[in-house]
Amino acid sequence: MVDGYLARITRPRVPLPLATLRGLAGDGATAGAGPLEIAAALIAKAQRIVVLVGAGISVSCGIPDFRSPGTGLYDVIRAARIQGLNEAEEM
C-alpha cells in the first residue's frame, strides 16, 4: 500500500499545455489569453480552491514574519511583556 502511494506522489508531473488549460477555463479565456488570464478564468470558474505556499510569502507584501530579530512577532510579544505570552509555544 505504501509503495503504491509513494509511486503516485513521486512520479514526475508534466504541466498541462496552455491549449488544454484554455479548454478547461471555457469562455473565460480567449484563444490569445496568456497564462495569467487563463489562471484568472480557472479561479473564477472554480467552486473550491486550495493554495499551497511556502513560508515568507507575506513578507514581500510588508507583513512582518515571526522570527526576524527585533521586528518579528515573537520579539515584539516578548518586548511587550504580555503575561502568559513569553515564548512562541505559549501563543
PERAJO-V589516 format. One line per field, one symbol per residue. ss: DSSP state (2 for helix, 1 for strand, 0 for the rest). psi: psi as a letter, one per 30 degrees, with the letter a starting at -180 (. if undefined). A space follows every 10 residues. Layout:
BEGIN
ss=???
psi=???
END
This chain:
BEGIN
ss=0222222222 0000000222 2222222200 0000222222 2222200000 0000000022 2000000000 0022222222 0000000222 0
psi=eeeeeeeeff kkkkkkleee eeeefbffjl egkleeeeee eeeefkekkk kkllkfefef ggkkaefkke fleeeeeeef hkkfifleff .
END
